[in-house]
Amino acid sequence: MKKYINTGSKDTRSGFGVGMTELGQKNENVVALCADLIGSLKFDDFKKNHPERFFQIGIAEANMIGIAAGLTIGGKIPFTGTFANFSTGRVYDQIRQSVAYSDKNVKICASHAGLTLGEDGATHQILEDIGLMKMLPGMTVINTCDHNQTKAATIALADHHGPAYLRFGRPVVPNFTPTDEPFIIGKAILLNEGTNVTIVATGHLVWEALIAAEKLEEKGISAEVINIHTIKPLDAEAILKSVAKTKCIVTAEEHNYLGGLGESIAGVLAVNNPTPQEFVAVRDSFGESGTPEQLMEKYKLNNQAIVEAVERVIARK
């Protein structure tokens, strides 16, 4: 089993900030819009270095989306930034009408996704945003796993034409993907080869899947681990190739199981190769206030939950 090393835990939102800084230097068409959360979205360097291309919209997220859509008409590449709850749920109508339906080249970038913004509580946590975004025709949906991958995804989106949703988190998490790993939108990454079960994870659950695979190896279970950073378009070929070998699958995500990655994969399997599947995800529930660690434990979004799901799904083969 290939070992992935935590080279120093960092927050994924800082990866977004570093990516924006680099884009600001090399692409004069990139502009940034923020809804009064410059520090939280790590826009500080971009604002300092390119004040003429930074727009502080204030607590007016719907207005921010409309301005971003308008900026694309002049050839600009707008990156909007606020919390995931306010990036999607609060402004869904504006995204649908002004961005998706109009096919505008807007990059909707969302921090503080899922449960792990913790103590801010259920009103700020969002567990349905992937579903909201993936249902919009033409919308690319990306959910990154660490600092390095978030930076790479941010840079890649500037060269990708069309509306896109980039989802990342607040907390410090293991940083383990190589700095030179190319980010190819729509292409899954095979992290570990295995024969007994496929584990497909996204976002913060990718590292937990790797830990789970090590625990399973000690039990004599060979787990194939796949990092799905692009939920739409989904790399169906990689998934089908893996389950053809392992004959069962576990999906893991920091999202409601309704509307998330697992549901997309279930659809692919139902049409092409019906396969036993277990979901590691939130079960049709809102979150609550607590530390990220407490919430991930309570809602069973950790490596132990993945191990248990693997044992259940193998028993169903």
N, C-alpha and C positions, 0 to 999 in steps of 0.2 A: 504494500500500500504506500502510495506516495505521501510524504509528509509535507503539510503546509505549515509554515512558521509565521506566528504573529510577530511582525517586525517592529511593533510598537503601536499600541492601540490609539486610534484617532477617531474623531467623529466624521461621519460621512458628509455632513454639511460643509465642513472645512475643505473636503475634496472638491465640492462644488465651487467654493470660493477661490481655490487655487486654479481650477479650470477656467473660471471667469476672468481671472487676472491674466492668464495666458492668452485667452481669446481676445481680450481687450488690446493686447500688444500686437497681435498678428492679423486681426480681422477688423477693419475700421467700420464695417457694417453692423457689427454686434453692438446692441444697445441693451441696457439693463433697466428694468422697472421694478420698484419695490413698494410694498404696502406697509410702510412704517416699521420695517423689521430689518434694518440694514445689518445690525450686529448679529442677529439670529441667523440670517441667510449668508453671512460672511461676504457681504458686498463692499466692505470697507476699502479694500485696495482698488477695486474697480472704480469706485466713486472718487477716490483720491487721484488716481492716475488719468481718469477720463471723465471729468465732471460734465463735459458737454454731451456725453453719451449716457449719463445716468439720470433717471427720472424718479424722484421721490413723490409717489402719488398720494401717500397718506392712507388712512384707514378707509379706503374706497376701492375695494378689490374689483367690483364690477366695472368701474371706470378704468382701472388698470388694464383689464382685458380688452376693452374697447379701444383704448389708446394703442395698445400693442398691435391689435389687428390693423389699425390705421397706419402704423409705422411700416408695416410690411409692403404697403402699396408703393412706397418710395424706395423699396429695395433694402430696407433695414431688416436685421435679424433680431427680433426682440426676445429677451429672456426675462420672464416675469418671476418674481419671487415672493412667497409668503408661506405660512404654515399650510400643510396639506388640506386641512379642513376648510380653510378659507380659499385655497387654490382651486377647489373642485366643487364641494357642496354649496358654498355660498354664491358661487358665480356660474353655476351649471348652465343657466339659460344663455349667458353671454358667451360662454365657450361653445355651446352648441350652435348658436346662430352666427356669431361674428367670426369664430375661428374654424370650427369643424365644417359646418355647412358651406362656409365661404372658402374653405381650403386655404387658410392663411398660414404663413410660415412662422407661427408663434410657438415658442418653447415655454411650456408651463412647468416651472420648477418648484417643487414642493418639499419643504423640510418638515420635521416633527410629525412624520407619518406613523400610523399604527399606534400601539400601546406605549411605546418606549419614551414618549415625552413625559410619561409618568405622572408626577404630582399635579400637573395642570388639569387633570381629570377628564371625565368622559366628554364634556362639551368641546374640548379641544382635540381629543383623540379622534381619529377617523379610521374606520375599518372597512369602508365601502368604496373608497376612492378608486381603486383599481377597476372595480366593476363599472363605476360611473364612466370612467374614461375609455375602457376597452369597448364599450357598447357604441361609442361614437364612430361612425364611418370615417376611415382615413386617419384616425388618431393612433400614433405610435405610443406604446406604453412601456416605460423602462423603470425597473426597480433594482437599484444597485446594492452590492453587499458590503463594500468597505470604502475607505478613503480613496485608495488608488483607482478603483473601478468607477467611483463617482466622478473623479477628475476626468478620466478617460471618456466617460459617457457624455459629460458636458461638452468637451471639445468635439467629439464625434457629431453631436447634434447640430453644430453650426454648419456642417457640410451636408446635413440631411435635410432635404426640402420637404416641407409639409408640417402640419400640426403634430406636436409631441408633448407627452407628459413624462417628466422625470421625477421620480419619487425617491426620497432619501430620509435619513433620520436625525434625531437630536443627540443620542448618547455616544459616548466613546465606545468603540467596538474594535475587535481585533482587525488589524490591517495586514492582509496576507496575500493578496493578489500581486503578481509581479508588476513592477513599475513600467516595464516595457511590453506588457501584454496588450495586443491590439484589441480595440473594442469594435466589434462588428455587430451592428444592429441586426437583430433577428437571428443571431447565431449562438446556440447554447455552448457552454464550456464544460467538457468532461474533466472532472477533477480527480476521479478515482475509478478505476475499472473494477467491476465485480461481476459475480455470476448468480447470486441468490436473490437479490432484490435491487430495484432501482429506487434511489432517493433523489427526488427533484426538489430543489429548494430555491428560494429567491430572497433577496434582501438580507436582513440580519440572521435569518435562519440558515444561510449557507454555511457559516462557521459552525453552527450547532449540528448541522448534518455531517460535517467532517468529524466532529468529536464523536457523534453517534456511530459513524462508520468504524472508528477505532474500537469503541466498546463492543460493537457487533463482531469485529474480527476476533476479539478475545473469546467470544462465544462460538466461534467457528462459522460465522455467517459472513459471506462475502458481499459487500454492498457496493454497488455502482453509484457514484454521486455526481449529479449534474447541476451546474449553476445556470439557472434560467434568469438572466438579467433582462431580457426582452420578453415581456408577456404578450405583447402584440406588436409585430407579427410573431407568432409562436413557432419555434423550431420543431415542427411535428416530426420531421425526419429523424432527428436525434432521439426523440422520445420513443418512437416506434422501433428504431433500431435497438435501443436498450431493452425494452420490454419483450422483444422477440427472443432475447437471450435469458432474461431473468424471470419472466412470466408473472411478475407482480410489481407494484409500485406504491411508494409513499410520497405524497406531496406535502411541502412544508412552507408556510408563509405567515407573516405577521399581518393578517387580514381576515375578514370574515370568509368562511369557507364558501358562502354564497357569493358568486360573482368574482372570485379570485382566480389565482393561477390553477389551483386544483380543479376547479370547475372547467376551465378551458382545456386542461389535459384530459379530463373525463370525457369531454365532447370528442376529442381526437380519438381516444381509445374506443368509444362506443361505435364510431363509424368504421374504424379500420381494424381494430384488434381488441375486442372486449377483454379486459384484464382486471383482476382483483386490485382494488385501490383503497388506501386509507388516507385520511386527511389530517394533517396537523395544522390546525387553524382555529380561529375563534368561532364558536358555535352559535351563530345568530344572536349575538349579544353586543351591547355597548360595553365600554371599558369602565374604569373607575379610578379614583386617585390612589397612588401608591408609587413606590420606587419602581423603576423599570424591571429590576430583578424580581420583585414581589409579583408584579403583574404577569411577567413571562412564566413564572412558576404557577400562579393561580390558573391562568388560562391555557396552560400546558403547551407552551411554545418554546420548548428547550430540547436539548439533546436526549434527555431521558424520555420525553414524550415521543420523540422520533424512534428511539429504540423499541418502545412498547408498541408503536404503530407497526413497525417492521415485524415484530413477533406475531402480531395479529394477522397481518396480511399474508405472511408465509404460511400460516395455518389454514388459510383459505385457498391456497393453490391446489 
